[in-house]
Amino acid sequence: LDLVDWPDSIKEMQKNWIGRSVGASVFFNVEDSEKQIEVFTTRPDTLFGATYLVTSPEHDLVDQITTPESKAAVEEYKKAVATKSDLERTDLNKDKTGVFTGAYAVNPVNGKKIPVWISDYVLASYGTGAVMAVPAHDGRDYEFAKKFKIDMVPVYEGGNLEDGVLDSEGGLIN
């Protein structure tokens, strides 16, 4: 795909659609609930750096876990997203948008409470419809966390988060 003259966002989507990913399913318990959010990750080594979860606005659990305080904002966001195509939603260059559901999940490896958001960059039709966000090591997650002031926890050393996402090779620190 690197040789094809297509926009980067299209190439990224094609890479995500081609073949089967190797990784692990991870379950995050929703706080004060019997519910669990399943994510599939190709990078289980970065679980310690997961500081929030993002589900698609259409995810089955959104209505069940959204708090009364967040319900109006979540419903408004879901209506706005319903008018967008998958291509528009996953454009890597677009401004990141999302809404906090009011719910929290528990990171299974460190027991930390992390917020659950919905965002249009996660599609219900891809994978589990939910992602664990590791903003220190993923560009989309980094942009989202920076915009919404969500914590970033590096798992690997090798850079300064003020300069951007840490995507270089480095030693394990968390």
C-alpha positions as CSV (number, residue, x, y, z in Angstrom):
1,L,0.0,0.0,0.0
2,D,2.9,2.3,0.5
3,L,3.5,2.5,-3.3
4,V,-0.1,3.5,-4.0
5,D,-1.0,7.1,-4.5
6,W,-3.9,7.2,-2.0
7,P,-4.6,9.5,0.9
8,D,-3.0,8.2,4.1
9,S,-6.4,7.8,5.8
10,I,-7.5,5.4,3.0
11,K,-4.2,3.4,3.3
12,E,-4.7,3.2,7.1
13,M,-8.3,1.9,6.6
14,Q,-7.1,-0.7,4.1
15,K,-4.4,-1.9,6.4
16,N,-7.0,-2.3,9.2
17,W,-9.3,-4.3,6.9
18,I,-6.7,-6.6,5.3
19,G,-5.9,-9.8,7.1
20,R,-6.4,-10.9,10.7
21,S,-4.7,-9.1,13.5
22,V,-2.7,-11.0,16.1
23,G,-3.3,-9.8,19.7
24,A,-5.4,-10.3,22.8
25,S,-8.9,-9.7,24.0
26,V,-9.0,-7.7,27.2
27,F,-12.0,-7.2,29.4
28,F,-12.4,-4.0,31.4
29,N,-15.0,-4.1,34.3
30,V,-17.3,-1.1,34.3
31,E,-17.2,0.4,37.8
32,D,-20.3,-0.2,40.0
33,S,-21.7,-2.5,37.4
34,E,-21.7,-6.2,36.3
35,K,-20.9,-5.0,32.7
36,Q,-17.6,-5.5,30.9
37,I,-16.2,-3.7,27.9
38,E,-14.2,-6.0,25.6
39,V,-11.3,-4.6,23.6
40,F,-9.0,-6.3,21.2
41,T,-5.4,-5.1,21.2
42,T,-2.4,-5.9,19.1
43,R,-0.3,-4.2,21.9
44,P,-1.0,-5.9,25.2
45,D,2.4,-4.7,26.3
46,T,0.9,-1.2,26.6
47,L,-2.0,-2.1,29.0
48,F,-0.3,-0.2,31.8
49,G,-0.6,2.9,29.7
50,A,-4.3,2.6,29.0
51,T,-5.8,5.8,30.6
52,Y,-9.3,5.7,29.1
53,L,-11.6,3.6,27.0
54,V,-13.4,4.8,23.8
55,T,-16.4,3.0,22.4
56,S,-18.3,3.7,19.2
57,P,-21.4,5.8,19.8
58,E,-23.4,2.8,18.6
59,H,-21.8,0.3,21.0
60,D,-24.4,-1.9,22.8
61,L,-23.3,-0.8,26.3
62,V,-23.4,3.0,25.7
63,D,-27.0,3.5,26.8
64,Q,-26.6,1.1,29.7
65,I,-23.5,2.7,31.2
66,T,-24.1,6.4,30.5
67,T,-24.9,8.3,33.7
68,P,-28.0,10.5,34.0
69,E,-25.7,13.6,34.1
70,S,-24.1,12.7,30.7
71,K,-27.2,11.4,29.0
72,A,-28.2,14.6,27.1
73,A,-24.7,15.2,25.8
74,V,-24.3,11.5,24.7
75,E,-27.6,11.5,22.9
76,E,-26.8,14.8,21.1
77,Y,-23.4,13.4,20.0
78,K,-24.9,10.2,18.8
79,K,-27.3,12.1,16.6
80,A,-24.5,14.2,15.1
81,V,-22.4,11.2,14.4
82,A,-25.3,9.3,12.7
83,T,-25.0,11.7,9.7
84,K,-21.3,10.9,9.0
85,S,-19.9,8.2,6.8
86,D,-17.3,5.7,8.1
87,L,-14.7,7.4,5.9
88,E,-15.5,10.8,7.4
89,R,-15.4,9.3,10.9
90,T,-12.0,7.7,10.6
91,D,-10.2,10.4,8.7
92,L,-6.9,10.6,10.6
93,N,-6.5,14.3,9.9
94,K,-9.9,15.4,11.3
95,D,-10.4,17.1,14.7
96,K,-11.0,14.6,17.4
97,T,-14.5,14.7,18.9
98,G,-16.1,12.8,21.7
99,V,-18.2,12.8,24.8
100,F,-17.6,11.4,28.3
101,T,-20.3,8.8,29.3
102,G,-19.9,9.5,33.0
103,A,-18.9,5.9,33.5
104,Y,-15.6,4.5,34.5
105,A,-13.9,1.2,33.9
106,V,-11.1,-0.5,35.8
107,N,-7.8,-1.1,34.1
108,P,-7.3,-4.9,34.7
109,V,-3.5,-4.7,35.1
110,N,-3.1,-1.9,37.6
111,G,-6.6,-1.4,39.1
112,K,-6.8,2.2,38.1
113,K,-10.2,3.8,37.4
114,I,-10.3,5.1,33.8
115,P,-13.1,7.2,32.1
116,V,-15.2,5.7,29.3
117,W,-15.8,8.0,26.3
118,I,-17.6,7.7,23.0
119,S,-16.0,9.0,19.8
120,D,-16.7,8.8,16.1
121,Y,-13.2,7.5,15.3
122,V,-14.3,4.1,16.8
123,L,-16.6,2.1,14.6
124,A,-19.1,-0.5,15.8
125,S,-18.4,-2.5,12.7
126,Y,-14.7,-2.9,13.4
127,G,-13.4,-5.2,16.0
128,T,-15.3,-5.0,19.3
129,G,-16.4,-1.4,18.7
130,A,-14.3,-0.3,21.7
131,V,-10.6,0.5,22.1
132,M,-8.3,0.9,25.1
133,A,-6.6,4.3,24.6
134,V,-2.9,4.5,25.2
135,P,-2.2,8.1,24.4
136,A,1.5,8.1,25.2
137,H,2.0,5.6,22.4
138,D,-0.8,6.1,19.8
139,G,-1.3,9.2,17.7
140,R,-5.1,9.3,17.6
141,D,-5.3,8.6,21.4
142,Y,-2.7,11.2,22.0
143,E,-4.6,13.9,20.1
144,F,-7.8,13.0,21.9
145,A,-6.2,12.9,25.3
146,K,-4.5,16.3,24.7
147,K,-7.8,17.9,23.6
148,F,-9.8,16.5,26.5
149,K,-7.0,16.8,29.1
150,I,-6.9,13.0,29.9
151,D,-3.8,11.6,31.6
152,M,-1.0,10.0,29.6
153,V,1.1,7.3,31.1
154,P,4.2,6.2,29.1
155,V,5.0,2.5,29.1
156,Y,8.2,2.8,27.2
157,E,10.9,5.4,27.7
158,G,12.2,7.4,24.8
159,G,11.1,11.0,24.5
160,N,9.0,13.7,26.0
161,L,5.2,13.7,25.8
162,E,5.3,17.5,25.5
163,D,6.9,16.9,22.1
164,G,4.2,14.4,20.9
165,V,3.4,10.7,21.0
166,L,6.3,8.3,22.1
167,D,6.4,6.0,19.1
168,S,10.1,5.2,19.1
169,E,11.7,2.1,20.5
170,G,12.6,2.3,24.2
171,G,13.0,0.3,27.3
172,L,10.0,-0.7,29.4
173,I,9.3,1.7,32.3
174,N,5.7,0.9,33.4
